[in-house]
């Protein structure tokens, strides 16, 4: 059995019992307190889970070894996007996966305790690396514990080095140049996952410029979850996205947020809804507004 979008706590428990090759990743994080995620992991996590730190492992600007001297190493250290949380290159990401023992034949399950905000990043990155067998634990650690799942504390034993092999990307990464070239064209529909006040430009706590990409639609990522912290039913998500798109083709959607992280729950929600694969502008607003020649819309 392969899981490619969501997995329930009960399904994960069955998967663990089956002996199928599996790795669970805890992606808990807090933007304003970067050390808090690792601290939360140390206090409680699914037994055997590997901690994936947004800054150190899932972004290019922190913690990448300073490998220099060869063209291959220099290329591997080039970020794949701009913005506050630039994507590492696919090569650098594959090196990290190999270092924690993740292999191509494994099912990946990713979770956090933050409303699927941060684990979605690793879900998308694995798809981008050509690995389809990755699913988000629906409801996160809270749902796992509510359904009787046990937790461990402290550090986990390290895994043997593996050799993760990159495959053709299964999801599309879009650049700022591409977004600009296709701005307000029928073939591109930008969907902004930030909260409505940030989208409208009324507040901007993180970036130097307030506002949004001209023509972008607003779908705050938290709207995908129900009161129980799990994703809404597929039919509900489909209706909500079709209402938002108002006749625009789902395949034209390019998702963004502030730095390419919280946009992913919208990517995942559209797939759960049966609306197909969409694109991600990982640099997002933080990259867009870093160039004063790019247009900005408010309101």
Secondary structure, DSSP 8 states (H G I E B T S, - for coil): ---SSEE-HHHHHHHHHHT--EEEEE----TT-TTHHHHHHHH-B-TT-EE--TTTTSSSSSS-----SSHHHHHHTS-SS-STT----HHHHHHHHHHTT--TT-EEEEE-SSTTTTHHHHHHHHHHTT---EEEETTHHHHHHHTT---B-S---------------SSEE--HHHHHHTTT-TT-EEEE-S-HHHHHTS--SSSSS-SB-TT-EE--GGGGB-TTSSB--HHHHHHHHHHHHTT--GGGEEEE-SSSSTTHHHHHHHHHTT----EE-TTHHHHHTTSTTS--B--
